[in-house]
Amino acid sequence: MKQMIEKVYPKIVGIRRHLHQHPELSYQEEQTAALVAKHLADLGLEVRTRVGGLHGVTGFLQGSKLGPTVALRADMDALPIEDAKDSVYRSTVPGVMHACGHDGHTATLLGVAEILSQMKDELEGQVLFIFQPAEELPPGGAIAMVQEGIVDQVDGIFALHLWATSPTGTIGTRSGELMAAADNFTIEIQGKGGHAGIPHQCIDPIVIASHLVIQLQSIVSRQIDPQKAAVISVCKIEAGDSHNVIPDSCRILGTVRTFDVDVRDSIVVKLDQMCQGIGKSFGAECKLTYVNGYPAVINHPEPTELVRSVALDVVGHQGVIETEPIAPGEDFSYFLQKVPGAFCFVGCGNPEQYLGSHHHPHFDLDEESMKIGMELLATVALRFLQKERSRAELAECME
């Protein structure tokens, strides 16, 4: 397989750089989807487009034998960030760039499709390649594809994220909680504006907001079991237009990250109680709007162990990392709610180069990491199909 990867690698680098130069935002991945669909069709796969009513693309590869179906997924969308790199393949689209590696994910999975299509005589089942739009912007593309039923007949699903904070040559995963549920909230405070020199005639929403920002932190530190992880971050405060006018209103925008469903639900209740209590104590009205984002990514034990065993063969014991749960969100969680599977991180950082981290204007990835990603996903697919077919044959013998 390594020889096949070396042969296809220059093409995959070219695809990745083309996508990097021509990024498309969430829900706008029309040209990216067209490129993916053409590549899959040229490989002889059964291709579907506009999956989920968006720019989703799937490619279906039938092996030489009927058997189980494994799905492999990559996301395709870019971010509203100006590319600040000085490279020949920097983004040509003002204010849009692939700052999270989705160009690398798409190119890597296209490479896997090319490799496995050449090995279809060895496939003991089917492979479904899923190219998902809109991972970066809720409600996201995964839930739309799941609701359309594309994984209803799938037995296992796997995906990777090229991860800039880990060096190339590493693969990280863990069973159970891996990535947090990512929710957003907005608090609207309605006070009473007036002259800054006579605040006693006003109900100052900025003072109320200040109390709220401080008190919100006590929810996690004093009202949540310390063995249960949670994060509440206020990221934006909007109020006022002048240095001498107390405004009528103020808005607080923030995010909540959790792994446990009960903790998530509890925080919503406590946020609302705090808003109402502090608002009332100042004679103001506070309204909380809470928007559930992606659920937590929860890896299934057996598929995770499969990824780990393949990773040991690909990068060796020294390169396999037991990843700690992290707070960024990822809508691959919707697939994992429907189908057993696992998500993992393939290191793409290079300490000898300055490669900005995710969502940064200087973000880039070590393209050698795509070789590791291709070998990992292709081998996981092959072993999963072999294992599931053997399991099915054993069950038939025991009947």
N, C-alpha and C positions, 0 to 999 in steps of 0.2 A: 504493500500500500504506500509506503514511503516514496517509492519510485514514481507512482502515479501522482502523488501529491506534488513532488518536485516538477513533474511535467506540466501539471495544470496551474502551478503557482504563478507564473508570470501573467497568465490570463486573468487570474483572480485579483492580482495586484492592480492590473489595468482597469478591471471593473470597479474595484474599490476606489481608485483615484478618480475615475469618471463620475461616480456617485458623489464623491467628496466635492468635486468641482460644480456639480449640479444638484445641490440639496433641495429637498422639498419639505415644507412644513406638514405637520399632522393634518390629515384629511385632504391633503393636496398632492399626494404621491403619484400623480398620473404617469409621468414619464418614467419614474422608478419602476412602477408596476409593469409598464410596457416592456422595459428592458428585461425584467425578471421573467415575464411571460414568454418572451421570444426565446430567451436562453433555455428555458425549460422545454419549450416546444421543439427547439432544435435538437434536444437530447432525446426526443421521442416520448416524453412524458405526456400524460393526459392532463391538460391545463384548464383551470377555471379562473376567471377574472371577476372583478366586482363582487368578491365574496364578502358577505355581511353587509352588502349595500354600499360598501366603501371601496377603497382601492386594494383590497385584499386579493392575493393570488395564491393558488394551491397547485402543486404538481404531484401527480400520483404515479408511482413507479411500481409496476407489477413484477414480482420475482418469478423465477422459473417454477416455483411450487406455491400452491395456495397455502395460506397460513395466517398468522396474526398480522396486525398492522401496527407499525410504529410511526409516530409523527415527530418531525423535527421542525422547530420554529425559529424564525428570525424576524426582527422588527426593521422597519424601513425609513421611518420619519426623521427629520432633522429638527433643529431648534432655532428660535429667533435671536441669534447671536451673530455679531459681526466677526468674521474670521480674521484674526490678527496675525496669522502665521505668514512667514516669508518662505513659501514653498511653491514649486511649479504647479501643484495640484490644489492650491488654496481655492476656496469657494469663489465662484464667479457671480453669485447671487447676493446683492447687497442685503446685509442684515440677516442672512440665513446661513447656517453652517451645520455640518455633522459634528457636533461637539460632544457626542456621547458614544460614538463608535458604531452607530447603526449601519453605516455604510460598510464597515468591516463585518458586521453580522450577516448582512445580506450577501456580500461577496463570498464569505466563508461557506454559507449554506449552498450557494450556487456551485461552489467547488465540490461540496459533499454530493450534491445531485449528480455532478459530472462523474465523480468517482464511482458512486454506487450504480449509476446507469451502465457503467462498463463492467460491473460485477453482478448484474442481475441474475446470471445463471447460478450464482452462489446464494442468492436471497431466498430464504425460506419463509416468504410472506411478502407483505407490501410495505412501502414507505410512502408516507404522506409528507410532502414538504410544504410548510406553511409560511408564507411571507405576509406579515401582519402590518397594517398601517397604524398610525396614531397611537403609539405607546406613550408618548410624552404628554398627551393632553386628554384628561378624562372627559367623557366616559370611556374613551379608548377603543381601539379596534378589536381587542381580544374578545370582549363580551359579545360584540356583534357577530363575530365568527362562530363563537360557541353557540349562540342562540340560533344561528342558521343550521346548526347540527353537523358541522364538518368533522367533529371528533366523536360523534356518537358511536362509530364503529371502530374506534381506535383503542388499542390495548395498552399503549404506553406512550408518553410524550416527554421530550427532552429539549432543552435550550441552553444556550450559553450567553454570557455577557463578557466581552473583552474588557478587562478591568485595569485601568491605568495605574492604580495605586499598588498593584502587585507586579513584580518583574516578569518579563517573558520567560517561559520555562516553568511556570507554576500553574496549578489548577486547584481551585478551592471550592468546597461545597460542605454541606452538613445535612443531616437528616432532621426533619422537623422545621422549626422556625428559622427562616433565612433572611427574609426582607419584610419590613413592616407594612402594615396598612397605612395608607397615606390619605388623610382627610384634610379638608380646609374649613375654616370658619371665618365669619365676618360678624363683628359686633358694631351695631349702629347706636350711637348715644345721642339722644335728643335733649339738649339743655336749653339755655336761654342766653343769647348773646348780648353784648353791650360794650360799653367803654372799658378799656383795660384799667383805667384809673379808678373806677367805681365797681369793683368786682362783687361787692355785697348785693348789688342789684341784679346780678347775673347768676346763672347756674352754669358753671364753667365745665364744658364737656372734656376739655383737655386734662383738667385735674382729675376728673372721674376716670378718664382713660389711663392716667398714670397709676391710680390706685389699682385698676383692673390688671394692668400689665404686671405689676408686682405680685398681686394676689393670685393670679393665674398659676404662677410657679409653685405655689403651695399645694396645688392639686396633686401634682406628681410627688412632691417631697413629703407631704403630710397626709394625703388621703388615698394613696395607691400603695398596695403591698409592695415593699421594696424589692421583692423577688420577681415582680412583674415589671418588665421594661415599658416605659412610656416617655414621650417627649411632647411638650407643648412649647411652640415657638411663635412669638409675635414677630412678624416680618415687615409690617407696614402700618403706619398711622397717618391718617389723612385728616387735616383740620386747618381752618383759618387761611386768610389771605394777607394779613397785615400784622405789623409788630405792635399795634396799639388797639386792636379790636378782638374781644373775646368772641369766638364764633358760636353759632347756634348749635352746631353738631360736630361730631367727630366719628370717624370709622377706624376700627382696628381689624387688621387682616392677619391671619396666622394659620398655622398648620398643626395637626396632631398626628403623631406616629405611635402605633401600638402593634402588638403581636397577638394579644389575647382578646377575643370577642367581648367577653364580659368587661374587661378593662375599658375597651373602646366605648361600650354602651354607658358605663359608669361615668366616664369623662364628659360625655355629652350632657348628662344630667347635672353634673357638678358645675360645668361651664355655665349652664343656664341659671342655676341657682345663684351662682356668684354674680352674674350680670344683673339679675333682678334685685338681689340684696344690696349691692353697692349702688346701683342706680337709684333705688328707692331711698337709700340713706342720704342722698344728695338732692332728692326731689326731681330726679331726671328719669327719662324712659330709656331703657336699654333693650335692644332686640338682638337676639342671637340667631344667625343663620348658619346651620351646620350642614356641610355637604360631604357625604361619604365618598371617598375615593376608592382606590384599588384595595381589595382585601390583602391580608398578609400572604406572602409566598411561603407555603408550608410543603416542604419536600417529603415525599413518601419514602419509607425506610428501604425497601428492596431496590427500587430504581436508583436511589442515592448510592447504595452499596455497589451497584453495577457501574455507575459513573466513577466511583472511587477506584474500583479494581481496574478499569480501563485506564484511568489517569496514572496509576502506578506503572502500567506498561508504557505509557506515552512519555511521561516526564521523570519517572523514577520516584523512589520514596522521598528523596529530598525536595522534590517539587510539588508534592501533594500537601495541601493546607486544609486543616479543619477550620473552616471559616466561622467567625463569630457572627451572630445575628446583626444586621445593619439596618439603619432607619430609612434609607431611600426606598421608594415604592416601585412596583413593577406589575403590570397587568397580566403577566404570564400566570399569575395566581388564579385567574378565571379558568384557564386550561387545567390547572392542577386540582381545582375543585370538581372537575368533571372526569378526569382521567388520571390514573396513577402515573407519576413521573418525577422528574428532578430538574432543578436549575443549578447552574454552576458558573464560576468565574474563571476565565482564562486570562492570566496575567498578560498585559500588553505594554507595560512600562519598561523604559530603558534608562537606567541611571546614568548612562554615558551621554544621553541627549536630554535636552529640555523639552519634554512633552507635557503640555498643560494637562491638568486633571479634567475630569468630566464637567461639562457645562461651563468650560472656561474658553475664552477667545483664542487661546494658544493650544487648545487640545489637539493631540495627534496620537497615533498609536504605532507601536513597533509592528510592522507588517509581517515579521516572522511569526508573530503570534497566531496568524491565520493558518499557518501550517499545522500548528498544534491543535487549533480548533477543528480543522478539517479531519485530522486523524482521530481526534476524540469522538466527534459526532458520528463519523462513518463507522468506527469500531463499536460504539455503543449500539447503533442501529443493528449491525450484524449480530452482535452477541445477544441483544434482546430478542431478536427473531428466532435465533437458534434455541435460546432458553425457553421461550414461550412455546415453540413447536414441540420441544422435548417434553415439556410439562403436559401439553395436550395429548401427545402420544401415550405418555404414561397413564394419564387419566382414562384413555380409551382401553388400555390393556387391563386396567383394574375393574372395569365395568363388567 
